[in-house]
Every structure is written in C-alpha cells, then in structure tokens.
Amino acid sequence: MPFVQVKDINMHYQIYKSQYATDTLVLVHGVGLNMELWEPILPYFLLHFHVVVFDLRGHGETERGAPNFSWELFVDDINSLMTQLQLESFHLIGHGLGATLTMKYSRKYKEKVKSIILLAVPAFFPRKSIDALIESRKILSRSGSMLPLAQSMAKGITMEPSDSSIFQKIVNAYSMVTPETYFQIFDLYLDVPPNGDFKYITHPTLSLVGVHDPIYLTSYTLSSKLLITTRLLVVPHSSNAVFIDQPKLTAEWIHDFIQKPVLVRSNYGSFESNGAESVMDYFHEVYEIGINKLDKQNVIQVDFLSSFRVSINNEYILDGWNQRYAKSLLLFLTFNQTTTREQICDSLFPEIPLKQALNNLKVYLNYLKKLIEIEESGNSILMTDKEHVAIRGSLRSDVLKLNSDLQKAQIEKNQELKLNYCKEIFNSLPNALLPGLYDDWINSYRDKIENQIVILAKEAAEIERDKGNLQSCIYFFNVALKYHPEDEWLYDETITLYEQLKSEVEQQKGKRLKEAQTGQS
C-alpha cells in the first residue's frame, strides 16, 4: 500500500476506485485503530463511492513524527493528504476520534466538505469520569505493552466474538500504538473538550450510534443545538463500531443520507420552527445545569464482587471498615441508596430489639459518616434525619454492574448476542462471589446472583446443544454446576454430553484410520 510525505511523517493511505462512483468518501478512524478496520464496510461503500482510507499519525503504519500533538496538527495532516491526492470535494466519515477530527476539519476547510457522517462521536467527557477512565487504562498499560488494554478495548468496540478475525485485528491495531501516543490524544480531549465544536456545524450531518455503545447516552444527547441540524439514527445490534457490527446497514443509511442530505430537520412554519428552537434552547439550558450539578457530585466506588474496596473521588479508604458495622452499613446502602433506619435494623440486626438497635445505629452512622466524608467537598455523602438514611453522589459498584449485565443477557432475544454476553460475564467472574461477607441479607443476594447465573448458563447450554456445539454446551453446564453442585440433573446432562463427545471422537478416529488403511491398499 502507498505512502505519501505529509509534513514530518510518511502517511500510510489507500484509494479504492469504484466504476459506479462520482463522489468520494474519506474515512477517518478512531483512537488506537487504523485504516484496516474499515474492511467490513468497504465492499458496500464501493457500490456507490470512491473511498480513501489512511492511518492517522502514530497509528497503523503511519509515523508518529512530532513529539507533541494538537487538534490542528491532525486536521492539517488530513488536509495535506487531500491536497496531495488532489481531492477538492468529498464526504467525511469519522469514527470516535475521527468524528471529532471530522467536525474540526469541516469547520476549517468547509469549502472542501460536502457532508459529514459522525460514528460514535465523543459528545461529552465529564472531568471526573475521564480522569478515572484514563487512570484505569493506564493501569492496563503499565507494563509498557498495550496488549491488555487492547483486549479490554476490543470488547467495548465491537459485538464480534473474541475468537473472530476482526476482533483480533482490533487488538492488533491497539497493540501497534504506543501508550504515549494513546494517552496524549486523551489529553487533547481534556484540554479542549469536543462539545464546543457542535455549534459550528454548517454541513449536512448524519450521526450514527450503536444501541449497545457504552457512550450511547452521550452520543444520543449531543446537544440541543446539534440535534436541530443533524439526522441522528440508532443502529440496532451494534456497539461502538457500527461499521464493523452492522456494515451493510450502516453503508445503506449513509448512502441514503448522501443522496438526500438534510441540513435543517424542521420543516414547520415560522411560528412552529421558532417554538421548536425555543424548546431545544430550554433543554440545552437544563442539560448544562445538569452537567454542572453532576460535576460537583462525589463519585463513590464500592467494589466487593471479589474483594472489598472503597474509593471516594478515586481516593481509596483502606482502614476502619471492620469497626462499628461500617462495611455492612455501606454495602446495604449500596443496594438501598435511600432507606429508613428501621429497614437497616431489620436487615442488619434482626436479633436485637428494635429500640436498642436504633440507638446503636446512631453510633454506627456517625462513625461511617466520619469515615467517608471528604472535608474539602461541599457536598455531604451520608445524609440522615430522624427516619431516613441516604447516600448522595454518583454511586458505582462492580456488583451492581454484574447485576445489570445479567439482566441484559436475560432479556436478550438474539441467541448469538446472548451467548456473547454469557461468555463475557462468566469469563470475568471471580472464583468466589462476595467473599468474606456473611450477613443474612448478603447471603440472600449471593444466592440470587448464583441463581441468575445458573439460569443463564442453562439457557446458553441449550442454545449450543441445538447448534451441535457439545464442548461449549459442556462449558456452560460446568458454570452452572459451580454454583449448583447439588443439582443432579446438571450432572446427568454433563455426563451424557461427555459420552456423546467421546463417541464422536472415536467415530472420527475410526473414520481416519479406515481412510488411512484404504490409502495404503
């Protein structure tokens, strides 16, 4: 594939010509990826368009060059490439980081751009969230290798199974990017957030988001101003990379949009149009107020799926949890963010007379409050009155996430997606659930989780049995047996499957032996 000198780097690119086309699409990939990841959608694009793909600096086979990145540097890289390829008019399609660059390019070189298509555009990054996100990803790349981070990121980008070729290409793409390059790009988002670009959009714009995309909510609610001038569509059965999960549908929607571009969605009369815009202005104001309020919230992370850990605004609280029922109280409040004092006593101290338990609870709550409150924060985390107790802030927990994942897998109707969800959930489960916690209500919740896992494992096993995948069926039954070892039906089914598998293996051996003997004679 060809290279071209762009300022201080050799840029890797490719042009695909279509015998049917007059228009050109320029595709800009996301952070950590490269131009190879557009392959699933290329055949559908080439039915109607010429296509240009390339690797951004520091990605794929394009050199990194300059030690410091800027938005202007990336945008001017793209324009230098377009100039050398003598492309004066084209449609820009960007994914993730590429979507951000697409908006910035269309603002600076608007005369060259016919329309822009934004795939999973990063709409908004709360400072607390992005700080926590970057720190977690830095931990994964601490060894200097991007492979652990690559494998984690690939699961969030596509719904393709981890043993598929495209999944491995995503992992390989991330592995080719240095940690320095990857995290410098995140610094750009922190320095100049992308939501300021939306108000400058003047081109016909299509925004596509996957229904299972982790940033679906922020992509869907980009801003009221953007929604007025943008056609936004939600792609079914897809995650972040809609062009990988749903290439045919994505290409068809993009083609339809380019054929009939929409700049202003409203076709009402002047009164209705002004009314619609005033409503959007109102929601924009509400959105801004809400974001400011969220930024002031404390972030409380309570993990206890495999071990007990608590952090407030990314600062871990390591000591003091084994005193005055502090751990039990916080765990109960994790599941019941607003509750009554009597409910706490009934669940945590059922054997103690209520009056005495309530008196004791006052002492325990005062201790917990001192343990988790942050002096420099103006917002109290533990709120109490005569009857009620509440946790205030953004509360997160690995156990709550597991519960959400289990529910998502249970209601999923698509069998392949259900299998993928089950594999991801079961592969990430610790050896013991909620270890070291023995309160009666915790034991009941543990039983509930285990029952959900067993039900899902049985459903997944039956799906694989119907498809003839005996080994995978056995795997799911073994997951169920781990949590329900007393279930004789599970044992009987597993033994039957092992016997079937053994019989199939022996038949294959006999067939190969017979073929070998026939060949010798």
C-alpha positions as CSV (number, residue, x, y, z in Angstrom):
1,M,0.0,0.0,0.0
2,P,1.2,3.5,-0.8
3,F,2.8,6.2,1.4
4,V,3.0,9.9,1.0
5,Q,5.1,12.5,2.7
6,V,2.9,14.7,4.9
7,K,5.0,17.4,6.7
8,D,7.2,15.4,9.1
9,I,5.8,11.9,8.6
10,N,5.2,9.3,6.0
11,M,1.4,8.7,5.9
12,H,0.0,5.3,5.0
13,Y,-3.1,5.5,2.8
14,Q,-5.1,3.7,0.2
15,I,-7.5,4.8,-2.6
16,Y,-10.3,2.4,-3.7
17,K,-11.8,3.3,-7.1
18,S,-15.4,2.3,-7.9
19,Q,-16.6,2.0,-11.5
20,Y,-20.1,3.3,-10.4
21,A,-19.0,6.4,-8.5
22,T,-18.7,10.1,-8.9
23,D,-18.5,11.0,-5.2
24,T,-15.6,10.2,-2.8
25,L,-15.8,9.2,0.9
26,V,-12.8,10.0,3.2
27,L,-12.8,7.7,6.2
28,V,-11.1,8.8,9.5
29,H,-10.5,6.0,12.1
30,G,-10.7,6.2,15.8
31,V,-8.0,6.4,18.5
32,G,-6.0,3.2,18.8
33,L,-7.4,1.8,15.5
34,N,-6.2,2.0,11.9
35,M,-7.5,2.0,8.3
36,E,-7.6,-1.8,8.2
37,L,-10.6,-1.8,10.4
38,W,-12.8,-0.3,7.7
39,E,-12.6,-3.5,5.7
40,P,-16.0,-4.9,6.6
41,I,-17.8,-1.9,5.2
42,L,-15.7,-1.2,2.1
43,P,-17.5,-3.6,-0.3
44,Y,-20.8,-1.8,0.5
45,F,-19.3,1.7,0.1
46,L,-17.7,0.8,-3.2
47,L,-21.1,0.1,-4.7
48,H,-21.6,3.8,-4.9
49,F,-18.4,5.7,-3.9
50,H,-14.7,6.0,-4.3
51,V,-13.1,5.6,-0.9
52,V,-9.9,7.0,0.7
53,V,-8.6,5.5,3.9
54,F,-5.4,6.3,5.8
55,D,-3.7,5.8,9.2
56,L,-3.5,8.8,11.4
57,R,-0.1,9.8,12.8
58,G,1.1,7.4,15.4
59,H,-1.4,4.7,14.2
60,G,-1.0,1.7,11.9
61,E,1.9,2.2,9.6
62,T,2.0,6.0,9.7
63,E,4.9,7.5,11.6
64,R,4.3,9.4,14.8
65,G,6.5,12.4,14.0
66,A,6.1,15.5,16.2
67,P,6.6,14.9,20.0
68,N,3.5,16.9,20.9
69,F,0.0,16.5,19.4
70,S,-2.6,19.2,18.8
71,W,-6.0,19.2,17.1
72,E,-4.6,21.5,14.4
73,L,-1.8,19.0,13.7
74,F,-4.2,16.1,13.0
75,V,-6.5,18.3,10.9
76,D,-3.7,19.7,8.8
77,D,-2.3,16.2,8.3
78,I,-5.7,15.3,6.7
79,N,-5.7,18.4,4.6
80,S,-2.2,17.8,3.4
81,L,-3.1,14.3,2.3
82,M,-6.2,15.6,0.5
83,T,-4.1,18.2,-1.3
84,Q,-1.5,15.7,-2.5
85,L,-4.3,13.4,-3.7
86,Q,-5.9,16.4,-5.5
87,L,-9.2,15.8,-3.7
88,E,-11.1,19.1,-3.6
89,S,-14.6,17.8,-2.8
90,F,-15.6,14.8,-0.7
91,H,-17.8,13.5,2.1
92,L,-16.1,13.0,5.5
93,I,-16.8,10.0,7.7
94,G,-15.2,9.8,11.2
95,H,-15.4,7.2,14.0
96,G,-14.7,8.3,17.6
97,L,-11.5,10.4,17.4
98,G,-12.1,10.5,13.7
99,A,-15.6,12.0,14.2
100,T,-14.0,14.8,16.3
101,L,-11.5,15.5,13.6
102,T,-14.2,15.4,11.0
103,M,-16.1,18.2,12.8
104,K,-12.9,20.2,13.2
105,Y,-11.8,19.7,9.6
106,S,-15.3,20.7,8.2
107,R,-15.0,23.9,10.2
108,K,-11.6,24.9,9.0
109,Y,-11.9,23.6,5.4
110,K,-15.6,23.9,4.9
111,E,-15.4,24.5,1.2
112,K,-14.0,21.0,0.6
113,V,-16.6,19.1,2.5
114,K,-20.0,18.0,1.1
115,S,-21.3,16.4,4.2
116,I,-20.1,14.8,7.4
117,I,-21.0,11.5,9.0
118,L,-20.2,11.0,12.7
119,L,-19.9,7.4,14.0
120,A,-19.9,7.2,17.8
121,V,-18.8,10.8,18.1
122,P,-17.4,11.6,21.6
123,A,-20.0,14.2,22.7
124,F,-19.2,14.9,26.3
125,F,-16.5,13.9,28.8
126,P,-17.2,14.7,32.5
127,R,-13.8,15.6,34.0
128,K,-14.2,13.1,36.9
129,S,-15.2,10.3,34.6
130,I,-12.4,10.9,32.1
131,D,-9.8,11.1,34.8
132,A,-11.0,7.8,36.2
133,L,-11.1,6.3,32.7
134,I,-7.6,7.3,31.9
135,E,-6.3,6.0,35.2
136,S,-7.9,2.6,34.7
137,R,-6.4,2.4,31.2
138,K,-3.0,3.5,32.3
139,I,-3.1,0.6,34.8
140,L,-3.7,-1.8,32.0
141,S,-0.8,-0.5,30.0
142,R,1.6,0.0,33.0
143,S,3.9,-2.9,31.8
144,G,4.6,-0.9,28.6
145,S,2.6,-3.2,26.5
146,M,-0.7,-2.1,25.0
147,L,-2.0,-5.7,24.7
148,P,-4.0,-5.9,28.0
149,L,-5.6,-2.6,27.2
150,A,-6.1,-3.7,23.5
151,Q,-8.0,-6.8,24.6
152,S,-10.2,-4.8,27.0
153,M,-11.0,-2.1,24.4
154,A,-11.9,-4.5,21.7
155,K,-14.7,-5.9,23.9
156,G,-16.2,-2.4,24.1
157,I,-15.8,-1.5,20.5
158,T,-17.5,-4.5,18.8
159,M,-20.0,-7.2,19.5
160,E,-18.0,-9.7,17.4
161,P,-16.8,-12.7,19.5
162,S,-13.2,-12.6,20.8
163,D,-12.2,-15.5,18.5
164,S,-13.2,-13.7,15.3
165,S,-10.7,-12.3,12.9
166,I,-11.9,-8.7,13.1
167,F,-11.8,-8.8,16.9
168,Q,-8.1,-9.8,16.6
169,K,-7.5,-7.0,14.1
170,I,-8.8,-4.5,16.6
171,V,-6.4,-6.0,19.3
172,N,-3.5,-5.8,16.8
173,A,-4.3,-2.2,15.9
174,Y,-4.3,-1.1,19.5
175,S,-1.1,-3.1,20.1
176,M,0.7,-1.1,17.4
177,V,0.0,2.3,19.1
178,T,2.4,3.3,21.9
179,P,1.0,4.2,25.3
180,E,2.5,7.7,24.9
181,T,0.5,8.3,21.7
182,Y,-2.7,6.9,23.0
183,F,-2.8,9.0,26.2
184,Q,-1.6,12.2,24.6
185,I,-4.7,12.1,22.4
186,F,-6.8,11.8,25.6
187,D,-5.0,14.9,26.9
188,L,-6.3,16.8,23.9
189,Y,-9.9,16.0,24.9
190,L,-9.2,17.2,28.4
191,D,-7.6,20.4,27.2
192,V,-10.2,21.3,24.6
193,P,-13.5,19.3,25.1
194,P,-15.2,18.4,21.8
195,N,-18.7,19.6,22.7
196,G,-17.8,23.2,21.7
197,D,-17.5,22.0,18.0
198,F,-21.1,21.2,17.6
199,K,-22.4,24.7,17.3
200,Y,-20.1,25.4,14.3
201,I,-21.6,22.5,12.2
202,T,-22.8,24.0,8.9
203,H,-22.8,20.9,6.7
204,P,-25.4,18.3,6.3
205,T,-24.6,15.9,9.1
206,L,-25.6,12.3,10.0
207,S,-24.8,10.9,13.4
208,L,-24.9,7.1,13.9
209,V,-24.7,5.4,17.3
210,G,-24.9,1.7,18.2
211,V,-27.7,0.7,20.5
212,H,-25.2,-1.2,22.7
213,D,-22.5,1.5,22.6
214,P,-21.1,2.4,26.0
215,I,-21.3,6.1,25.1
216,Y,-24.7,5.7,23.5
217,L,-26.4,8.1,26.0
218,T,-24.0,11.0,25.5
219,S,-23.9,10.4,21.7
220,Y,-27.7,10.5,21.6
221,T,-27.9,13.7,23.6
222,L,-25.1,15.5,22.0
223,S,-26.7,18.9,22.5
224,S,-29.9,20.5,21.6
225,K,-28.3,22.8,19.0
226,L,-26.8,19.8,17.3
227,L,-30.0,17.8,17.2
228,I,-31.8,20.6,15.3
229,T,-29.4,20.4,12.3
230,T,-28.4,16.7,12.5
231,R,-30.1,13.5,11.5
232,L,-29.4,11.0,14.3
233,L,-30.0,7.3,13.8
234,V,-29.5,4.4,16.3
235,V,-28.1,1.3,14.7
236,P,-29.5,-2.0,16.1
237,H,-27.5,-5.0,17.2
238,S,-24.2,-3.0,17.3
239,S,-21.8,-1.5,19.7
240,N,-19.4,1.4,19.2
241,A,-18.0,0.4,15.8
242,V,-21.3,0.3,13.8
243,F,-19.3,-0.1,10.6
244,I,-18.0,-3.5,11.9
245,D,-21.1,-4.8,13.7
246,Q,-23.6,-3.6,11.0
247,P,-21.6,-2.8,7.9
248,K,-24.3,-3.3,5.3
249,L,-27.0,-1.4,7.2
250,T,-24.5,1.4,8.1
251,A,-23.5,1.8,4.5
252,E,-27.1,1.9,3.3
253,W,-28.0,4.6,5.7
254,I,-25.0,6.7,4.8
255,H,-25.8,6.3,1.1
256,D,-29.4,7.3,1.6
257,F,-28.3,10.3,3.6
258,I,-25.8,11.5,1.0
259,Q,-28.5,11.0,-1.7
260,K,-30.9,13.2,0.2
261,P,-28.9,15.3,2.7
262,V,-30.7,17.1,5.4
263,L,-29.3,20.3,6.9
264,V,-32.3,21.6,8.9
265,R,-34.7,18.9,10.1
266,S,-37.6,21.3,10.9
267,N,-39.9,22.0,8.0
268,Y,-42.6,23.8,10.1
269,G,-43.9,27.3,9.6
270,S,-42.0,30.1,11.2
271,F,-44.0,30.1,14.4
272,E,-43.7,26.4,14.9
273,S,-40.0,26.5,13.9
274,N,-39.2,29.2,16.4
275,G,-41.2,27.3,19.0
276,A,-39.2,24.1,18.4
277,E,-36.0,26.0,18.7
278,S,-37.1,27.7,22.0
279,V,-37.9,24.2,23.3
280,M,-34.5,23.0,22.3
281,D,-32.9,26.0,23.9
282,Y,-34.7,25.2,27.1
283,F,-33.5,21.6,27.1
284,H,-30.0,22.8,26.3
285,E,-30.1,25.0,29.4
286,V,-31.4,22.1,31.5
287,Y,-28.6,19.9,30.1
288,E,-25.9,22.5,31.1
289,I,-27.4,22.9,34.6
290,G,-27.5,19.1,35.0
291,I,-23.9,18.7,33.8
292,N,-22.7,21.4,36.2
293,K,-24.5,19.7,39.0
294,L,-23.0,16.3,38.1
295,D,-19.5,17.7,38.1
296,K,-19.9,18.7,41.7
297,Q,-21.0,15.2,42.8
298,N,-18.8,12.9,44.7
299,V,-18.0,9.6,42.9
300,I,-18.3,6.7,45.3
301,Q,-17.0,3.4,44.1
302,V,-17.9,0.3,46.3
303,D,-16.5,-3.0,44.9
304,F,-17.0,-6.3,46.7
305,L,-17.6,-8.9,44.0
306,S,-14.2,-10.5,44.6
307,S,-12.7,-8.2,47.3
308,F,-13.9,-5.2,49.3
309,R,-12.6,-1.8,48.2
310,V,-14.0,1.7,48.6
311,S,-12.8,4.9,46.9
312,I,-14.3,8.4,47.1
313,N,-13.3,10.5,44.1
314,N,-10.5,8.0,43.2
315,E,-9.0,8.1,46.7
316,Y,-9.1,4.7,48.4
317,I,-10.3,4.4,52.0
318,L,-8.3,1.4,53.3
319,D,-8.8,1.3,57.0
320,G,-11.6,1.4,59.5
321,W,-14.1,-0.9,57.8
322,N,-14.1,-3.7,60.4
323,Q,-15.4,-1.4,63.1
324,R,-18.9,-0.5,64.2
325,Y,-20.6,-2.3,61.2
326,A,-19.1,0.2,58.8
327,K,-18.7,-2.3,56.0
328,S,-22.2,-3.8,56.4
329,L,-23.8,-0.4,56.5
330,L,-22.1,0.8,53.4
331,L,-22.9,-2.4,51.5
332,F,-26.6,-2.1,52.5
333,L,-26.7,1.5,51.3
334,T,-25.0,0.5,48.0
335,F,-28.2,-1.5,47.3
336,N,-30.5,0.9,49.0
337,Q,-29.3,4.4,48.4
338,T,-32.3,5.8,50.3
339,T,-33.8,3.7,53.1
340,T,-35.2,4.0,56.6
341,R,-33.4,3.4,59.9
342,E,-35.9,0.6,60.7
343,Q,-35.2,-1.2,57.4
344,I,-31.5,-1.1,58.2
345,C,-32.1,-2.5,61.7
346,D,-34.4,-5.2,60.4
347,S,-31.8,-6.3,57.8
348,L,-28.6,-5.9,59.8
349,F,-29.6,-6.5,63.4
350,P,-32.8,-8.7,63.3
351,E,-32.0,-10.4,66.6
352,I,-31.7,-7.2,68.5
353,P,-34.8,-5.4,69.9
354,L,-35.7,-2.5,67.6
355,K,-35.3,0.3,70.2
356,Q,-31.9,-0.9,71.2
357,A,-30.9,-1.4,67.5
358,L,-32.0,2.1,66.6
359,N,-29.9,3.5,69.4
360,N,-26.9,1.5,68.3
361,L,-27.4,2.6,64.7
362,K,-26.9,6.3,65.7
363,V,-23.4,5.5,66.8
364,Y,-22.7,3.3,63.7
365,L,-23.9,6.0,61.3
366,N,-21.8,8.7,63.0
367,Y,-18.8,6.5,62.6
368,L,-19.5,5.8,58.9
369,K,-20.1,9.5,58.2
370,K,-16.6,10.4,59.6
371,L,-15.1,7.5,57.6
372,I,-16.4,8.5,54.2
373,E,-16.9,12.3,54.3
374,I,-14.4,14.5,52.5
375,E,-13.7,17.7,54.3
376,E,-12.8,19.8,51.2
377,S,-16.0,18.8,49.4
378,G,-19.0,21.0,50.0
379,N,-21.4,18.1,49.4
380,S,-22.2,15.6,52.2
381,I,-22.1,12.0,51.2
382,L,-24.1,10.4,54.0
383,M,-27.5,12.1,54.6
384,T,-29.5,11.3,57.7
385,D,-32.7,12.5,59.5
386,K,-34.8,11.0,62.2
387,E,-36.2,8.4,59.9
388,H,-34.2,8.2,56.8
389,V,-30.6,7.4,55.7
390,A,-29.3,8.1,52.2
391,I,-26.1,8.0,50.1
392,R,-25.7,11.1,47.9
393,G,-23.4,11.2,44.9
394,S,-22.6,9.0,41.9
395,L,-22.5,5.5,43.4
396,R,-20.9,2.7,41.4
397,S,-20.2,-0.9,42.2
398,D,-18.9,-4.0,40.4
399,V,-21.7,-6.0,41.9
400,L,-24.4,-3.6,40.6
401,K,-22.7,-3.8,37.2
402,L,-22.8,-7.6,37.3
403,N,-26.5,-7.4,38.2
404,S,-27.1,-5.1,35.2
405,D,-25.1,-7.3,32.9
406,L,-27.1,-10.4,34.0
407,Q,-30.4,-8.7,33.4
408,K,-29.2,-7.5,29.9
409,A,-28.3,-11.1,29.0
410,Q,-31.5,-12.5,30.3
411,I,-33.7,-10.2,28.2
412,E,-31.6,-10.5,25.0
413,K,-33.6,-12.3,22.3
414,N,-30.8,-12.7,19.8
415,Q,-29.2,-16.0,20.5
416,E,-25.7,-15.1,19.3
417,L,-25.7,-11.9,21.4
418,K,-27.0,-13.8,24.4
419,L,-24.1,-16.3,24.0
420,N,-21.6,-13.5,23.7
421,Y,-23.0,-11.8,26.8
422,C,-22.9,-15.0,28.8
423,K,-19.3,-15.8,27.8
424,E,-18.1,-12.3,28.8
425,I,-19.9,-12.4,32.1
426,F,-18.8,-16.0,33.0
427,N,-15.2,-15.4,32.0
428,S,-15.0,-12.4,34.3
429,L,-16.5,-14.0,37.3
430,P,-14.2,-14.4,40.4
431,N,-13.7,-17.9,42.0
432,A,-15.9,-16.9,44.9
433,L,-18.7,-14.3,44.8
434,L,-18.8,-11.7,47.6
435,P,-16.1,-13.5,49.7
436,G,-15.9,-12.8,53.4
437,L,-19.4,-11.4,53.7
438,Y,-21.8,-13.4,55.8
439,D,-24.8,-11.1,56.8
440,D,-28.1,-12.9,56.1
441,W,-29.2,-10.3,53.6
442,I,-25.9,-10.6,51.7
443,N,-26.2,-14.4,51.7
444,S,-29.7,-14.0,50.2
445,Y,-28.3,-11.6,47.5
446,R,-25.5,-14.0,46.7
447,D,-28.0,-16.8,46.3
448,K,-30.0,-14.6,43.9
449,I,-26.9,-13.8,41.8
450,E,-25.9,-17.5,41.7
451,N,-29.5,-18.5,40.6
452,Q,-29.4,-15.9,37.8
453,I,-26.0,-17.3,36.6
454,V,-27.3,-20.9,36.6
455,I,-30.4,-19.9,34.7
456,L,-28.4,-18.1,32.1
457,A,-25.8,-20.9,31.9
458,K,-28.6,-23.5,31.2
459,E,-30.1,-21.3,28.5
460,A,-26.7,-20.8,26.8
461,A,-26.0,-24.5,27.1
462,E,-29.3,-25.4,25.3
463,I,-28.6,-22.9,22.6
464,E,-25.2,-24.5,22.0
465,R,-26.7,-28.0,22.2
466,D,-29.2,-27.2,19.5
467,K,-26.3,-26.0,17.3
468,G,-24.3,-29.2,17.9
469,N,-21.5,-27.4,19.9
470,L,-21.1,-30.1,22.5
471,Q,-17.9,-28.7,24.1
472,S,-19.4,-25.2,24.5
473,C,-22.5,-26.8,25.9
474,I,-20.4,-28.7,28.5
475,Y,-18.6,-25.4,29.4
476,F,-21.9,-23.7,30.2
477,F,-23.2,-26.7,32.2
478,N,-19.9,-26.7,34.2
479,V,-20.5,-23.0,35.0
480,A,-23.9,-23.9,36.4
481,L,-22.5,-26.8,38.4
482,K,-20.0,-24.5,40.0
483,Y,-22.9,-22.6,41.7
484,H,-25.4,-25.5,42.0
485,P,-23.2,-28.6,42.6
486,E,-26.1,-30.4,44.2
487,D,-28.2,-30.3,41.0
488,E,-28.3,-34.0,39.9
489,W,-29.9,-33.0,36.6
490,L,-26.9,-30.9,35.7
491,Y,-24.6,-33.8,36.5
492,D,-26.6,-36.2,34.4
493,E,-26.7,-33.9,31.4
494,T,-23.0,-33.2,31.6
495,I,-22.1,-36.9,31.7
496,T,-24.4,-37.6,28.7
497,L,-22.7,-34.8,26.8
498,Y,-19.2,-36.1,27.6
499,E,-20.3,-39.6,26.4
500,Q,-21.6,-38.1,23.2
501,L,-18.4,-36.2,22.7
502,K,-16.3,-39.2,23.4
503,S,-18.4,-41.2,20.9
504,E,-18.0,-38.6,18.2
505,V,-14.2,-38.5,18.8
506,E,-14.0,-42.3,18.5
507,Q,-16.0,-42.2,15.3
508,Q,-13.7,-39.6,13.8
509,K,-10.6,-41.7,14.8
510,G,-12.2,-44.8,13.2
511,K,-13.0,-42.9,10.1
512,R,-9.5,-41.5,9.7
513,L,-8.0,-45.0,10.4
514,K,-10.2,-46.5,7.7
515,E,-9.2,-43.8,5.2
516,A,-5.5,-44.4,6.0
517,Q,-5.9,-48.1,5.5
518,T,-7.7,-47.6,2.2
519,G,-5.0,-45.2,1.1
520,Q,-2.3,-47.8,1.8
521,S,-4.0,-50.5,-0.1
